[in-house]
Amino acid sequence: MASSVAGGVPSRSAIVADTTSGHHLLTIHGYSRTKDMPTGERVKSHPFIIGGHRWRIDYYPGGVRPEVADYVSLSLILEEDGPAPVKAQYDICLVTKEEEAEQAASMASAPVDEFAPRKGWEYSKFVRRVELESSKYLTNDSFTVRCDIVVVHGYRAAGGMAALVSVPPCDLRENLGRLLDTGMGADVVFEVGGETVAAHRCVLAACSPVFAAQLFGPMKEGNAAHGVVVCVEDMDAEVFKALLRFTYAGLLPETFKEDGVVCQHLLVAADRYGMGRLKLICEQKLCEYIDIGTAAAILTLAEQHRCEGLKKACFDFLTAPPNLRAVVATDGFQHLIASCPSLMVELMAMSPTH
């Protein structure tokens, strides 16, 4: 009978937590206009989903109670009526534009707390107002907080013999992206903006009903000797390439995440090709770019392309009478009147004179 050898390699197992993590960025625009809110009054953020649960952040510009009236207070709330509490780690911190993508370093050692439905965690002394106003975080009368959340779903045993085999993460995204880059096996060529772009009909048809009809259905273009050639009118080549990149790999170039104008063009392209998720991503991103100079143009876009969430965000911004008066004076507002006259009834209803 075999016996164990002293000093041999031990077997190994582990107990691990099943978790889902994510983060949310909340920007306070027009900070100086919120400072006069009475202590204890709050403004609720729009809800957001992390770890399969719905959350929100409450902003108290005058502090949550009198003893912290010199501070900005925040609360993280579980915005749902679940039957059981949710276990989660969390961290909220101020970030600059450059720091927005950096995960909180303290998350690994953060305690796991329980969030009861409609309850949350309070950060009564998030930042003293005088310190915020002299800090690098307040720029153009705005500041951003990053909220990191790790939801703990449960615990399980791991390891044993299976631990000897390491399975790498799925690389389908990288493989499909490489297929687009190399053009290997491409069977369709798009002529757009003076450039030609090779692609694969099956991939495009699987992700877009418009591509499916155009490339396989009654709308199918005629064949050329080297495959199908499709002319794309009224679209910039870089916008079309970004559309294809998202189709293959679910990713967007950084320029399309950081530039509100090109994001508008991509939303139009996503709507044109029936790519709902990409359209919603652009719609969500454009909510961050609503200001005096852009509100009219973004509202026009939202109305023309049936973006209800983006339209509501524009109206929320225009609810403030000073914002509405300033937007009415812009050139974009005249274009809005000409392009979407039906919106005038809703805008007039928001006017303080009505």
C-alpha positions in Angstrom: 0.0 0.0 0.0 1.4 3.4 -0.9 2.2 5.8 1.9 2.6 9.5 1.9 6.2 10.8 1.7 7.3 13.5 4.2 8.0 16.7 2.4 6.0 15.7 -0.7 3.8 18.1 -2.6 0.6 18.7 -0.7 -2.9 18.7 -2.2 -4.5 22.1 -2.2 -8.0 23.5 -2.2 -9.6 26.8 -1.4 -12.8 28.5 -0.5 -13.6 31.5 -2.7 -16.3 34.2 -2.9 -18.4 34.4 -6.1 -18.4 38.2 -6.8 -19.4 40.7 -9.5 -17.8 44.1 -9.5 -18.4 47.4 -11.3 -18.2 51.1 -10.9 -20.3 54.2 -11.5 -19.2 57.8 -12.1 -21.5 60.5 -10.8 -20.7 64.1 -11.9 -22.1 67.1 -10.1 -22.5 69.9 -12.6 -23.0 73.4 -11.4 -21.8 72.7 -7.9 -22.0 76.4 -6.8 -25.8 76.4 -7.6 -26.3 73.5 -5.2 -24.5 74.9 -2.2 -27.5 76.8 -0.9 -29.6 73.7 -0.5 -30.6 73.3 3.2 -28.8 70.8 5.4 -30.5 67.4 5.2 -31.9 67.9 1.7 -30.7 65.5 -1.0 -30.6 65.0 -4.8 -30.9 61.4 -5.9 -28.8 60.1 -8.8 -30.3 58.1 -11.6 -30.3 54.4 -10.6 -27.5 52.2 -12.0 -27.0 48.4 -12.1 -23.9 46.6 -10.6 -23.8 42.9 -9.8 -27.4 42.4 -10.9 -28.7 44.9 -8.3 -30.0 48.4 -8.6 -28.2 51.2 -6.8 -28.3 55.0 -6.4 -26.2 57.7 -4.8 -27.8 60.5 -2.7 -26.0 63.9 -2.8 -26.3 66.2 0.2 -24.5 69.4 -0.7 -25.2 71.0 2.7 -24.5 67.9 4.8 -26.9 65.2 5.9 -27.4 66.7 9.4 -26.6 69.9 11.2 -23.4 68.6 12.9 -21.8 68.0 9.4 -23.2 71.1 7.7 -19.7 72.1 6.6 -19.4 68.9 4.6 -20.7 67.4 1.4 -22.4 64.1 2.4 -23.2 61.1 0.2 -25.2 57.9 0.7 -25.1 54.7 -1.3 -28.6 53.2 -1.4 -29.8 49.7 -2.5 -32.6 50.9 -4.8 -34.8 47.8 -4.9 -37.4 45.8 -2.9 -35.6 42.5 -2.7 -36.6 39.8 -0.1 -33.1 39.6 1.3 -30.2 41.9 2.0 -27.3 42.2 -0.4 -23.7 41.7 0.7 -21.2 44.0 -0.9 -17.9 45.9 -0.6 -17.9 49.5 -1.6 -15.8 52.6 -1.9 -16.6 56.2 -3.0 -13.9 58.7 -3.8 -13.3 62.0 -5.7 -11.6 61.5 -9.0 -10.2 63.8 -11.7 -10.9 63.2 -15.4 -7.6 61.3 -15.6 -8.4 59.1 -12.6 -11.9 58.0 -13.6 -10.7 54.6 -14.9 -8.6 53.8 -11.8 -10.2 51.3 -9.4 -10.1 52.0 -5.7 -7.0 50.5 -4.3 -8.7 49.7 -1.0 -11.4 47.4 -2.4 -9.6 44.1 -1.6 -9.5 44.9 2.1 -12.8 46.7 2.4 -15.3 45.0 4.7 -18.3 43.2 3.4 -21.5 44.9 4.6 -25.1 44.0 4.2 -27.5 46.4 2.4 -31.1 46.0 3.3 -33.7 46.9 0.5 -34.1 50.7 0.2 -31.4 51.2 2.8 -27.8 52.0 2.5 -24.5 53.4 3.7 -23.9 57.0 4.7 -20.7 59.0 4.2 -21.6 62.0 6.3 -18.2 63.6 6.1 -17.3 62.8 2.5 -15.4 66.1 1.9 -15.4 69.4 3.6 -16.7 72.0 1.2 -13.9 74.5 1.7 -11.4 71.7 0.9 -13.4 70.6 -2.2 -13.5 74.2 -3.5 -9.7 74.6 -3.3 -8.9 71.1 -4.7 -8.0 69.8 -8.1 -11.3 67.9 -8.3 -13.5 70.9 -8.7 -13.1 72.1 -12.3 -15.5 74.3 -14.3 -17.8 74.2 -11.3 -18.1 70.5 -11.5 -16.7 67.4 -9.7 -16.9 63.7 -10.2 -17.1 60.8 -7.7 -16.3 57.2 -8.5 -18.3 54.5 -6.7 -16.8 51.0 -6.7 -19.0 48.1 -5.7 -18.2 44.4 -5.4 -21.4 42.3 -4.8 -20.7 39.0 -3.0 -23.2 36.4 -4.3 -22.0 33.5 -2.1 -19.0 31.2 -1.3 -17.9 27.9 -2.7 -15.1 25.4 -2.5 -12.5 25.4 -5.2 -9.3 23.6 -6.0 -8.6 19.9 -5.7 -7.6 18.1 -8.9 -9.3 20.7 -11.1 -7.0 23.3 -9.8 -4.2 21.7 -11.7 -5.7 22.9 -14.9 -5.8 26.6 -15.6 -8.4 27.8 -18.1 -7.7 31.2 -19.7 -10.5 33.7 -20.2 -12.5 33.6 -23.3 -10.6 35.2 -26.2 -13.5 35.3 -28.8 -13.4 39.1 -28.7 -9.7 39.2 -29.6 -10.1 36.6 -32.3 -13.0 38.3 -34.0 -11.2 41.6 -33.8 -8.2 40.1 -35.5 -10.4 38.7 -38.2 -11.6 42.2 -38.9 -8.1 43.6 -38.9 -6.6 41.0 -41.2 -9.6 40.7 -43.6 -9.0 37.0 -43.8 -12.0 35.3 -45.5 -13.8 38.6 -46.0 -16.6 38.4 -48.5 -18.0 42.0 -48.6 -16.3 45.3 -49.2 -17.8 48.6 -48.1 -17.0 51.8 -49.9 -17.4 54.6 -47.4 -16.0 58.1 -47.2 -13.5 57.5 -50.0 -12.1 54.3 -48.3 -12.8 50.6 -48.7 -13.3 48.4 -45.7 -13.4 44.5 -45.9 -15.7 42.5 -43.7 -17.6 39.2 -43.3 -21.3 39.1 -44.2 -22.2 36.4 -41.6 -20.8 38.4 -38.7 -22.6 41.5 -39.7 -25.9 39.8 -40.4 -25.8 38.1 -37.0 -25.5 41.5 -35.3 -27.7 43.8 -37.4 -31.1 43.1 -39.1 -30.3 45.9 -41.6 -27.0 44.2 -42.6 -28.8 40.9 -42.8 -31.4 42.3 -45.2 -28.8 44.2 -47.2 -26.4 41.3 -47.6 -28.7 38.2 -47.7 -32.3 39.4 -48.1 -34.3 41.1 -50.9 -32.1 44.2 -50.5 -28.9 42.1 -51.3 -26.4 44.0 -53.3 -25.1 42.5 -56.6 -22.0 40.4 -56.6 -18.6 41.5 -57.8 -15.8 39.2 -58.9 -14.1 39.6 -55.5 -17.3 39.5 -53.4 -20.1 41.8 -52.5 -19.5 45.6 -52.8 -21.7 48.0 -50.8 -21.6 51.7 -51.1 -22.3 53.5 -47.8 -23.6 57.0 -48.3 -23.7 59.9 -45.8 -21.3 58.4 -43.3 -17.8 59.2 -42.2 -15.3 56.3 -42.7 -14.1 56.4 -39.1 -17.6 56.2 -37.8 -18.4 53.2 -40.0 -15.1 51.5 -38.9 -16.1 52.1 -35.2 -19.5 50.5 -36.0 -17.8 47.4 -37.4 -15.3 47.3 -34.5 -18.2 47.2 -32.1 -19.9 44.5 -34.2 -16.9 42.2 -34.1 -15.5 42.9 -30.6 -18.0 44.9 -28.6 -15.5 47.7 -28.2 -15.3 51.3 -29.1 -12.2 53.5 -29.8 -11.4 55.9 -26.9 -12.0 58.8 -29.2 -15.7 57.8 -29.5 -16.0 57.7 -25.7 -14.4 61.1 -25.1 -15.8 63.2 -27.9 -19.5 64.1 -27.8 -19.7 65.1 -31.4 -18.4 61.8 -32.8 -20.6 60.0 -30.3 -23.6 61.7 -31.8 -22.6 60.5 -35.3 -22.1 56.9 -34.0 -25.6 57.0 -32.4 -27.0 57.9 -35.8 -25.1 55.0 -37.4 -26.3 52.6 -34.8 -29.9 53.6 -35.3 -29.4 53.3 -39.1 -28.2 49.7 -38.8 -30.6 48.6 -36.0 -27.9 48.0 -33.4 -29.9 48.7 -30.3 -27.2 48.1 -27.7 -24.7 50.3 -29.4 -27.4 53.0 -29.7 -28.1 52.8 -26.0 -24.4 53.0 -25.1 -24.1 56.2 -27.2 -27.3 57.5 -25.7 -26.0 56.9 -22.2 -22.6 58.5 -22.9 -24.3 61.6 -24.5 -26.1 62.2 -21.2 -22.7 63.3 -19.8 -22.2 65.9 -22.5 -25.4 67.9 -22.0 -24.6 71.5 -21.2 -25.7 75.0 -22.4 -23.9 74.7 -25.7 -24.9 71.2 -26.6 -28.4 70.7 -25.0 -30.4 71.8 -28.1 -28.4 69.7 -30.6 -28.6 66.6 -28.3 -32.3 67.1 -27.8 -32.8 67.4 -31.5 -30.9 64.1 -32.0 -32.8 62.4 -29.2 -36.2 63.4 -30.8 -35.2 62.4 -34.3 -33.8 59.0 -33.3 -36.4 58.1 -30.6 -33.9 58.2 -27.7 -36.4 58.5 -24.8 -33.7 58.3 -22.0 -31.5 60.9 -23.7 -34.5 63.2 -24.3 -35.5 63.0 -20.6 -32.0 63.8 -19.6 -32.1 67.0 -21.8 -35.4 68.0 -20.3 -34.1 67.4 -16.8 -31.3 69.8 -17.6 -33.7 72.4 -19.1 -35.9 72.2 -16.0 -33.6 74.8 -14.4 -34.9 78.2 -15.7 -31.4 79.7 -16.1 -30.4 76.7 -18.3 -33.5 77.0 -20.4 -33.0 80.8 -20.9 -29.3 80.3 -21.9 -30.1 77.4 -24.3 -32.9 79.5 -26.0 -30.2 82.0 -26.9 -28.0 79.5 -28.8 -27.9 78.8 -32.5 -28.7 75.2 -31.8 -32.1 76.2 -30.4 -33.1 77.8 -33.7 -32.2 74.5 -35.5 -34.2 72.6 -32.9 -37.3 74.8 -33.7 -36.9 74.2 -37.4 -36.2 70.4 -37.1 -38.6 69.4 -34.3 -41.4 72.0 -34.0 -43.4 69.5 -32.0 -41.0 69.9 -29.1 -41.9 73.5 -28.7 -45.1 72.6 -26.8 -43.1 70.7 -24.2 -40.4 73.4 -24.0 -43.0 76.2 -23.5 -44.6 74.2 -20.7 -41.3 74.2 -18.9 -40.9 78.0 -19.2 -41.3 79.9 -15.9 -43.8 82.2 -17.6 -46.2 79.3 -18.1 
